[in-house]
Amino acid sequence: MISRTVFAFALLVASASVLAADLEGEFALRMNKAVLGSSSLNGKDKMAFHGGVVTKIPLNESVSFRTGGLLVLRDSEASVDSITATVSRMFLDVPAQLAFGTDKVMGYAGMNLGLKLSSSCSVTGSSTCSILDEKSMVFQPVLGGQVAVSQFKLGAFFEIETEYSRNWKQSALGLTFGMAF
């Protein structure tokens, strides 16, 4: 499974070079927000990150298709009374987004296809827990934008609330830092 993922990612990078597309490294600090279906549980914000490579394939002068590969941590927490459950999830996201604007200022909207690579759950006191009906793939709607100064890029994004498992939805917002190469 991992070797096919690495091969697909290498193919994407090679394809971007052939298509004369923009290629950039991206790192983000993100705040994941858990939204729980149970009124007795409280979702907590949890800081995480993502990183990887994105590319824009030009469709015309001001519109591009934005894709790539991002390793994303979608950690979150929930609590009731003094008990806290921490869920750690790692995804490989493949953006499928339309980007619009110029090389200096760009906005984008679309989806991230998230393929779950790992997931774990722990409860206060080092106990483990299980997640019911957890999805192995999610379609995460996303909106974002960025500005560029030379080859450096600074941006922001918002991932719209999406269901990850029964009674557990999640959204995120964050700041992106990038560098074109």
C-alpha positions as CSV (number, residue, x, y, z in Angstrom):
1,M,0.0,0.0,0.0
2,I,2.7,2.5,1.0
3,S,4.9,1.6,-2.0
4,R,1.9,2.3,-4.4
5,T,1.4,5.6,-2.6
6,V,5.0,6.6,-3.0
7,F,5.0,5.6,-6.7
8,A,1.8,7.6,-7.4
9,F,3.3,10.6,-5.6
10,A,6.5,10.4,-7.7
11,L,4.4,10.1,-10.8
12,L,2.5,13.3,-9.9
13,V,5.8,15.2,-9.3
14,A,7.2,14.0,-12.7
15,S,3.9,14.9,-14.4
16,A,4.0,18.4,-13.0
17,S,7.4,18.9,-14.4
18,V,6.3,17.7,-17.9
19,L,3.2,19.9,-17.8
20,A,5.3,23.0,-16.8
21,A,3.2,23.3,-13.7
22,D,4.2,25.3,-10.6
23,L,5.5,23.0,-7.9
24,E,5.8,24.1,-4.3
25,G,6.5,22.7,-0.9
26,E,3.8,23.4,1.7
27,F,3.8,23.3,5.5
28,A,0.8,24.3,7.6
29,L,-0.1,24.9,11.2
30,R,-3.7,23.8,11.7
31,M,-6.3,24.0,14.4
32,N,-8.5,20.9,14.3
33,K,-12.0,21.3,15.8
34,A,-14.0,18.2,16.8
35,V,-17.8,18.5,16.6
36,L,-19.5,15.6,18.4
37,G,-23.0,14.3,18.0
38,S,-23.4,13.6,21.8
39,S,-24.5,16.5,24.0
40,S,-22.6,15.1,26.9
41,L,-19.2,15.3,25.1
42,N,-17.3,18.5,24.5
43,G,-15.1,18.7,21.5
44,K,-11.7,20.5,22.0
45,D,-9.5,22.3,19.5
46,K,-6.2,20.6,18.9
47,M,-3.1,22.0,17.2
48,A,-1.5,19.9,14.4
49,F,0.3,20.3,11.1
50,H,0.4,19.1,7.5
51,G,3.2,19.1,4.9
52,G,3.9,18.0,1.4
53,V,4.0,19.1,-2.2
54,V,1.3,20.9,-4.2
55,T,1.2,21.8,-7.9
56,K,-1.0,24.0,-10.1
57,I,-1.7,22.9,-13.6
58,P,-2.8,25.9,-15.7
59,L,-6.2,25.7,-17.4
60,N,-6.1,29.2,-18.7
61,E,-4.4,32.5,-17.8
62,S,-6.1,32.9,-14.4
63,V,-7.5,29.4,-13.5
64,S,-5.5,26.3,-12.5
65,F,-6.1,22.9,-11.2
66,R,-4.4,22.5,-7.8
67,T,-3.4,19.0,-6.7
68,G,-0.5,17.3,-4.9
69,G,0.2,15.1,-1.9
70,L,0.0,16.3,1.8
71,L,0.6,14.3,4.9
72,V,-2.0,15.6,7.3
73,L,-2.4,15.1,11.1
74,R,-6.1,15.4,12.1
75,D,-5.7,15.0,15.8
76,S,-8.7,16.0,18.0
77,E,-10.0,15.7,21.5
78,A,-13.3,15.2,23.3
79,S,-14.0,15.3,27.0
80,V,-16.7,14.6,29.6
81,D,-16.2,15.5,33.2
82,S,-12.5,14.8,33.9
83,I,-12.1,12.1,31.2
84,T,-10.5,13.1,27.9
85,A,-10.3,11.0,24.7
86,T,-7.6,11.9,22.2
87,V,-7.9,10.7,18.7
88,S,-4.8,10.8,16.5
89,R,-5.4,10.4,12.8
90,M,-2.9,10.6,9.9
91,F,-4.1,11.1,6.3
92,L,-2.6,11.4,2.9
93,D,-4.6,14.2,1.3
94,V,-4.8,14.6,-2.5
95,P,-6.1,18.1,-3.2
96,A,-8.6,18.4,-6.1
97,Q,-9.2,22.2,-6.3
98,L,-9.7,25.0,-8.6
99,A,-7.2,27.9,-8.1
100,F,-7.9,31.3,-9.4
101,G,-5.9,34.5,-9.5
102,T,-2.3,35.5,-10.3
103,D,1.2,34.3,-9.3
104,K,1.1,36.9,-6.5
105,V,-2.4,36.4,-5.1
106,M,-4.4,33.2,-5.4
107,G,-7.6,31.8,-4.0
108,Y,-8.7,28.1,-4.2
109,A,-11.8,26.0,-3.5
110,G,-12.5,22.3,-3.8
111,M,-12.0,19.1,-2.0
112,N,-9.1,17.2,-0.3
113,L,-9.5,13.4,-0.9
114,G,-8.1,12.1,2.5
115,L,-6.9,8.5,2.6
116,K,-6.5,7.4,6.2
117,L,-3.0,6.0,6.9
118,S,-3.3,5.5,10.7
119,S,-5.6,6.1,13.6
120,S,-5.5,5.6,17.3
121,C,-7.5,6.6,20.3
122,S,-6.5,7.0,24.0
123,V,-8.3,8.0,27.1
124,T,-7.0,9.8,30.2
125,G,-5.1,7.3,32.3
126,S,-3.3,5.6,29.3
127,S,-6.3,3.4,28.4
128,T,-7.0,2.8,24.8
129,C,-10.4,3.2,23.1
130,S,-11.9,2.3,19.7
131,I,-13.7,4.6,17.2
132,L,-17.0,3.3,15.8
133,D,-17.5,3.3,12.1
134,E,-14.4,5.3,11.3
135,K,-14.0,6.1,7.6
136,S,-10.9,5.1,5.7
137,M,-11.5,7.9,3.1
138,V,-13.0,11.3,3.5
139,F,-13.8,14.1,1.1
140,Q,-12.9,17.3,3.0
141,P,-14.3,20.5,1.4
142,V,-11.7,23.3,1.6
143,L,-11.4,27.1,0.9
144,G,-8.2,29.0,1.0
145,G,-5.9,31.6,-0.4
146,Q,-2.3,32.7,-0.5
147,V,0.0,35.6,-1.4
148,A,3.5,35.2,-2.8
149,V,6.6,37.3,-2.3
150,S,9.3,36.0,-4.7
151,Q,9.3,32.2,-4.3
152,F,7.8,32.3,-0.7
153,K,4.1,31.9,-0.1
154,L,1.9,32.6,2.9
155,G,-1.7,31.6,3.0
156,A,-4.7,30.5,5.1
157,F,-7.4,27.8,4.7
158,F,-10.6,26.5,6.2
159,E,-11.7,22.9,6.0
160,I,-15.5,22.7,6.2
161,E,-17.0,20.3,8.8
162,T,-16.9,16.6,7.6
163,E,-17.9,13.4,9.2
164,Y,-15.0,11.1,10.1
165,S,-16.9,8.5,12.1
166,R,-20.3,8.0,13.6
167,N,-21.1,11.1,15.8
168,W,-17.6,12.6,15.2
169,K,-17.2,15.5,12.7
170,Q,-14.3,17.7,12.3
171,S,-13.3,21.0,10.7
172,A,-10.0,22.9,10.6
173,L,-8.4,26.2,9.9
174,G,-4.8,27.1,9.5
175,L,-1.9,29.1,8.1
176,T,0.2,27.7,5.2
177,F,3.8,28.5,4.5
178,G,5.3,27.5,1.1
179,M,8.2,27.8,-1.2
180,A,8.1,27.3,-5.0
181,F,10.8,25.2,-6.6
